[in-house]
């Protein structure tokens, strides 16, 4: 485990990659990025977040979480127990639905449907292109894509790596997307003294 003093726990490597890319882009734009002394730690899934927090407790580390909306009651209950037992502060646990105003939500919902579909179609060229008009606004983009491709899950890392290899896409991101990521970084930065 590569742990620093200030740790932001996220679910997976795609979250790490998207947040790193967007933080660097916001820095170049003169907007608020994620503070450089905060280490993003992918824990391998929403169900493992509570376990990871329990492992780190007592090490005098500063920990916060940025997570998809809980849809699994067992994981939600475990996180609630950690907060109740004062292992992590409730204020240090944030969910993406706070930034998009609908639930459930994931990091991918910080992008507009057009933007994320561009990344998805680029990453999954072996599939038929999804039309952005197929995606309803104010609903989670990931479950909608799963339904359109007829799978329970797709590899979220592929669109993130596609963006990392096609950074010119960053220049076409909407103001709303930039503001959404900046809002995330402002809140996460404020959790660390």
VEXSE-284046 format. One record per residue (C-alpha): x, y, z. Coordinates in Angstrom, 1 decimal, decimal comma. Layout:
BEGIN
X | Y | Z
...
This chain:
BEGIN
0,0 | 0,0 | 0,0
1,3 | 3,4 | -1,0
-0,1 | 5,6 | 1,7
0,7 | 9,3 | 2,5
-0,3 | 11,5 | 5,4
-3,3 | 12,9 | 3,4
-5,3 | 10,2 | 1,6
-8,3 | 10,4 | -0,6
-9,9 | 7,0 | -1,0
-11,7 | 6,4 | -4,3
-13,2 | 3,2 | -5,6
-11,0 | 2,3 | -8,6
-8,1 | 3,1 | -10,9
-10,4 | 4,9 | -13,3
-11,4 | 7,4 | -10,6
-7,7 | 7,9 | -9,8
-6,9 | 8,6 | -13,5
-9,9 | 10,9 | -14,2
-9,2 | 12,9 | -11,0
-5,5 | 13,2 | -11,8
-6,1 | 14,3 | -15,4
-8,8 | 16,8 | -14,5
-6,7 | 18,2 | -11,6
-3,8 | 18,8 | -13,9
-6,1 | 20,4 | -16,5
-7,7 | 22,7 | -14,0
-4,2 | 23,7 | -12,8
-3,3 | 24,7 | -16,4
-6,5 | 26,7 | -16,6
-5,7 | 28,6 | -13,4
-8,6 | 26,9 | -11,6
-8,6 | 25,0 | -8,3
-7,0 | 21,6 | -8,7
-6,6 | 18,9 | -6,0
-3,9 | 19,9 | -3,6
-0,6 | 18,1 | -4,6
0,0 | 16,8 | -1,1
-3,2 | 14,7 | -1,3
-2,7 | 11,1 | -2,5
-5,5 | 9,5 | -4,4
-5,8 | 5,8 | -3,3
-8,0 | 3,4 | -5,3
-9,3 | 0,7 | -3,0
-10,7 | -1,7 | -5,5
-14,4 | -1,1 | -5,2
-17,1 | 0,4 | -3,1
-17,5 | -2,7 | -1,0
-13,8 | -2,5 | 0,1
-13,8 | 1,2 | 1,3
-14,9 | 0,4 | 4,9
-12,4 | -2,4 | 5,2
-9,6 | -0,1 | 3,9
-10,6 | 2,6 | 6,4
-10,5 | 0,1 | 9,2
-7,0 | -1,1 | 8,2
-5,7 | 2,5 | 8,3
-7,2 | 3,6 | 11,6
-4,8 | 4,4 | 14,4
-2,1 | 5,4 | 12,0
-2,7 | 9,1 | 12,5
-3,4 | 9,4 | 8,8
-5,9 | 12,0 | 7,4
-8,5 | 10,1 | 5,3
-11,4 | 11,2 | 3,2
-13,5 | 9,4 | 0,7
-15,0 | 10,4 | -2,6
-17,4 | 7,6 | -3,7
-20,2 | 6,6 | -6,0
-23,6 | 6,6 | -4,4
-24,1 | 3,5 | -2,2
-26,6 | 1,1 | -3,8
-25,5 | -1,9 | -1,7
-27,1 | -1,8 | 1,7
-24,3 | -3,9 | 3,3
-21,6 | -1,4 | 2,2
-23,7 | 1,5 | 3,3
-24,3 | 0,0 | 6,7
-20,6 | -0,7 | 7,2
-19,7 | 3,0 | 6,4
-22,5 | 4,2 | 8,7
-21,0 | 2,0 | 11,5
-17,5 | 3,5 | 10,9
-18,9 | 7,0 | 11,2
-20,9 | 6,1 | 14,3
-17,8 | 4,5 | 15,9
-15,9 | 7,7 | 15,0
-13,4 | 5,9 | 12,9
-14,0 | 8,4 | 10,1
-15,8 | 11,7 | 10,3
-19,1 | 12,0 | 8,4
-17,9 | 15,2 | 6,9
-14,9 | 13,3 | 5,3
-17,2 | 11,0 | 3,3
-18,5 | 12,6 | 0,1
-20,5 | 11,1 | -2,8
-20,7 | 12,2 | -6,4
-24,4 | 12,7 | -6,2
-23,6 | 15,8 | -4,1
-22,1 | 17,4 | -7,2
-24,6 | 16,4 | -9,8
-27,9 | 16,6 | -7,8
-29,3 | 13,2 | -8,7
-28,8 | 9,8 | -7,4
-27,3 | 7,3 | -7,9
-24,2 | 9,0 | -9,4
-20,6 | 8,2 | -10,1
-17,5 | 10,2 | -11,2
-18,5 | 9,8 | -14,8
-21,6 | 11,9 | -14,2
-19,4 | 14,9 | -13,6
-19,0 | 14,9 | -17,4
-21,8 | 15,9 | -19,7
-23,5 | 12,9 | -21,5
-21,9 | 14,1 | -24,8
-18,5 | 14,2 | -23,3
-18,5 | 10,9 | -21,6
-20,1 | 9,2 | -24,6
-17,2 | 10,5 | -26,7
-14,8 | 8,9 | -24,3
-16,8 | 5,7 | -24,2
-17,1 | 5,4 | -28,0
-13,4 | 6,1 | -28,4
-12,4 | 3,5 | -25,9
-14,8 | 0,8 | -27,2
-14,4 | 1,1 | -30,9
-15,4 | -2,5 | -31,3
-18,9 | -1,7 | -30,2
-21,5 | 0,3 | -32,2
-21,3 | 4,0 | -31,3
-23,8 | 5,1 | -28,7
-25,6 | 8,3 | -29,6
-25,5 | 11,0 | -26,9
-29,3 | 11,4 | -27,5
-29,7 | 7,9 | -26,1
-28,7 | 9,1 | -22,7
-31,3 | 10,8 | -20,5
-30,1 | 13,8 | -18,5
-30,4 | 13,8 | -14,7
-29,9 | 10,1 | -14,6
-26,7 | 8,1 | -13,9
-24,8 | 7,6 | -17,2
-23,2 | 4,3 | -16,2
-26,4 | 2,3 | -15,7
-27,8 | 3,8 | -19,0
-24,7 | 2,7 | -20,9
-24,9 | -0,8 | -19,3
-28,5 | -1,1 | -20,5
-27,6 | 0,1 | -24,0
-24,8 | -2,4 | -24,4
-26,7 | -5,2 | -22,7
-24,0 | -5,8 | -20,0
-24,1 | -5,6 | -16,3
-20,8 | -3,8 | -16,3
-18,0 | -2,5 | -18,6
-14,4 | -1,7 | -17,9
-14,5 | 1,9 | -16,6
-10,7 | 2,2 | -17,0
-10,8 | 2,2 | -20,8
-12,6 | 5,6 | -21,2
-10,2 | 7,1 | -18,5
-7,1 | 5,8 | -20,3
-8,6 | 6,9 | -23,7
-8,8 | 10,5 | -22,2
-5,2 | 10,2 | -21,0
-4,1 | 9,4 | -24,5
-6,3 | 12,0 | -26,2
-5,8 | 15,0 | -24,0
-6,9 | 17,4 | -26,8
-10,4 | 16,4 | -25,7
-9,9 | 18,4 | -22,5
-9,9 | 21,7 | -24,4
-13,5 | 21,0 | -25,5
-15,0 | 20,2 | -22,1
-17,9 | 22,4 | -21,1
-17,7 | 25,1 | -18,5
-20,2 | 23,0 | -16,4
-17,8 | 20,0 | -16,4
-14,9 | 22,2 | -15,4
-16,9 | 23,7 | -12,6
-18,1 | 20,3 | -11,4
-14,6 | 19,0 | -11,0
-13,4 | 22,2 | -9,4
-16,3 | 22,0 | -6,9
-15,1 | 18,5 | -6,0
-11,5 | 19,6 | -5,6
-12,5 | 22,6 | -3,4
-14,5 | 20,5 | -1,0
-11,8 | 17,7 | -0,8
-9,0 | 20,3 | -0,3
-11,0 | 21,9 | 2,6
-11,0 | 18,6 | 4,5
-7,2 | 18,6 | 5,1
-5,6 | 21,1 | 7,5
